[in-house]
């Protein structure tokens, strides 16, 4: 039997069903651990009606991802604080979107270009919200999609307004993929661009991810003075060349107003 005709083939209904079942069982396991301080394989297998080897595999996967830890003294398993961090991130991001969206809509109406809200996560900018351009040629990032921070305006401006130790760690671990001839490929080059963003109050992506697509972004600051997100305007190079200064001024002001809205919301 060839691979394409095998029920094990990638994309086959049988394989998809098993993958769905595996994810479902992993979520059930997380929920089971969430109801107790800790639990052993035998108890979990009984509660979930799964074999002990199956539970062991799920626990190993969740431990590798950092969501579960093994308690050596009791030989049991428990959830880690990573789930709390994820929950807080979702809660904070949802509130952030509500506060930022009116300003995103204003920018989109003013420039008729794609406007984005992004947050930094594990070295990448994750798009939390996006208002699509009305232009025929446009970039429409989906919420939840991500790009490396080093080749995006939002990524560089968030890094420029992050704690010094976090920035230094990012630069130490920096490994570039040269998406275009404009992509920063050394830590020194990237540091210069980040420092320029800090000095200017905004960052520019001058075709660093897609050569004919440019972007300008400003930081949304939390009450501690560090960036919690960034707002950007994305357009084609010819438009950017004509409108860069105007776009930069507008996105800086929009980000400032969202920062003020965050501070007001936190003070209530």
BELTALIN-V376727 format. One record per residue. RES is the residue in one small letter. PSI is psi in radians with two decimals (999 if undefined). Layout:
res->RES psi->PSI
res->RES psi->PSI
This chain:
res->x psi->2.29
res->x psi->2.84
res->x psi->-0.69
res->x psi->-0.44
res->x psi->-0.11
res->x psi->2.51
res->x psi->-0.22
res->x psi->-0.15
res->x psi->2.57
res->x psi->2.29
res->x psi->-0.03
res->x psi->2.64
res->x psi->-0.69
res->x psi->-0.76
res->x psi->-0.72
res->x psi->-0.73
res->x psi->-0.71
res->x psi->-0.70
res->x psi->-0.72
res->x psi->-0.76
res->x psi->-0.68
res->x psi->-0.78
res->x psi->-0.75
res->x psi->-0.75
res->x psi->-0.63
res->x psi->-0.71
res->x psi->-0.68
res->x psi->-0.67
res->x psi->-0.76
res->x psi->-0.77
res->x psi->-0.69
res->x psi->-0.77
res->x psi->-0.47
res->x psi->-0.29
res->x psi->-0.16
res->x psi->2.91
res->x psi->-0.74
res->x psi->2.87
res->x psi->2.71
res->x psi->2.97
res->x psi->-0.75
res->x psi->-0.82
res->x psi->-0.72
res->x psi->-0.72
res->x psi->-0.71
res->x psi->-0.80
res->x psi->-0.66
res->x psi->-0.09
res->x psi->0.82
res->x psi->2.80
res->x psi->2.71
res->x psi->-0.68
res->x psi->-0.64
res->x psi->-0.74
res->x psi->-0.71
res->x psi->-0.73
res->x psi->-0.75
res->x psi->-0.74
res->x psi->-0.70
res->x psi->-0.73
res->x psi->-0.79
res->x psi->-0.55
res->x psi->-0.72
res->x psi->-0.60
res->x psi->-0.16
res->x psi->0.18
res->x psi->-0.30
res->x psi->2.54
res->x psi->2.67
res->x psi->2.26
res->x psi->1.83
res->x psi->-0.69
res->x psi->-0.71
res->x psi->-0.14
res->x psi->0.60
res->x psi->3.13
res->x psi->2.62
res->x psi->2.81
res->x psi->2.65
res->x psi->3.03
res->x psi->-0.08
res->x psi->-0.61
res->x psi->-0.61
res->x psi->-0.74
res->x psi->-0.72
res->x psi->-0.79
res->x psi->-0.76
res->x psi->-0.65
res->x psi->-0.75
res->x psi->-0.78
res->x psi->-0.81
res->x psi->-0.69
res->x psi->-0.67
res->x psi->-0.78
res->x psi->-0.65
res->x psi->-0.75
res->x psi->-0.78
res->x psi->-0.70
res->x psi->-0.62
res->x psi->-0.49
res->x psi->-0.73
res->x psi->-0.66
res->x psi->-0.61
res->x psi->-0.75
res->x psi->-0.68
res->x psi->-0.77
res->x psi->-0.72
res->x psi->-0.67
res->x psi->-0.63
res->x psi->-0.74
res->x psi->-0.23
res->x psi->0.61
res->x psi->2.92
res->x psi->2.31
res->x psi->2.37
res->x psi->2.69
res->x psi->2.21
res->x psi->2.67
res->x psi->2.68
res->x psi->2.24
res->x psi->2.07
res->x psi->0.80
res->x psi->0.14
res->x psi->2.65
res->x psi->2.15
res->x psi->2.23
res->x psi->1.99
res->x psi->-0.54
res->x psi->2.71
res->x psi->2.39
res->x psi->2.07
res->x psi->2.56
res->x psi->2.72
res->x psi->-0.07
res->x psi->2.75
res->x psi->-0.77
res->x psi->2.08
res->x psi->2.73
res->x psi->2.22
res->x psi->1.46
res->x psi->2.39
res->x psi->2.44
res->x psi->2.29
res->x psi->-0.32
res->x psi->2.83
res->x psi->2.75
res->x psi->2.68
res->x psi->2.44
res->x psi->-0.61
res->x psi->-0.34
res->x psi->0.38
res->x psi->2.60
res->x psi->-0.72
res->x psi->-0.73
res->x psi->-0.80
res->x psi->-0.65
res->x psi->-0.54
res->x psi->-0.77
res->x psi->-0.66
res->x psi->-0.38
res->x psi->0.60
res->x psi->2.84
res->x psi->2.53
res->x psi->-0.69
res->x psi->-0.61
res->x psi->-0.71
res->x psi->-0.78
res->x psi->-0.68
res->x psi->-0.74
res->x psi->-0.78
res->x psi->-0.61
res->x psi->-0.66
res->x psi->0.01
res->x psi->2.15
res->x psi->2.10
res->x psi->2.54
res->x psi->2.09
res->x psi->1.47
res->x psi->-0.65
res->x psi->3.08
res->x psi->-0.14
res->x psi->-0.06
res->x psi->2.35
res->x psi->2.26
res->x psi->-0.06
res->x psi->2.70
res->x psi->-0.62
res->x psi->-0.76
res->x psi->-0.74
res->x psi->-0.72
res->x psi->-0.73
res->x psi->-0.72
res->x psi->-0.65
res->x psi->-0.73
res->x psi->-0.62
res->x psi->-0.70
res->x psi->-0.69
res->x psi->-0.73
res->x psi->-0.69
res->x psi->-0.46
res->x psi->0.03
res->x psi->2.83
res->x psi->2.73
res->x psi->2.41
res->x psi->1.81
res->x psi->1.11
res->x psi->0.54
res->x psi->-0.36
res->x psi->-0.83
res->x psi->2.15
res->x psi->-0.65
res->x psi->0.19
res->x psi->2.24
res->x psi->2.83
res->x psi->2.60
res->x psi->2.42
res->x psi->2.61
res->x psi->2.67
res->x psi->2.48
res->x psi->2.10
res->x psi->2.47
res->x psi->-3.12
res->x psi->-0.33
res->x psi->0.00
res->x psi->-0.05
res->x psi->2.72
res->x psi->2.32
res->x psi->-0.24
res->x psi->-3.09
res->x psi->2.68
res->x psi->2.40
res->x psi->2.75
res->x psi->2.28
res->x psi->2.37
res->x psi->3.09
res->x psi->2.79
res->x psi->-0.75
res->x psi->-0.72
res->x psi->-0.71
res->x psi->-0.71
res->x psi->-0.68
res->x psi->-0.60
res->x psi->0.17
res->x psi->-0.90
res->x psi->-0.73
res->x psi->-0.75
res->x psi->-0.74
res->x psi->-0.80
res->x psi->-0.74
res->x psi->-0.72
res->x psi->-0.59
res->x psi->-0.77
res->x psi->-0.71
res->x psi->-0.78
res->x psi->-0.65
res->x psi->-0.74
res->x psi->-0.64
res->x psi->-0.68
res->x psi->-0.74
res->x psi->-0.66
res->x psi->-0.66
res->x psi->-0.80
res->x psi->-0.71
res->x psi->-0.76
res->x psi->-0.67
res->x psi->-0.41
res->x psi->-0.21
res->x psi->999
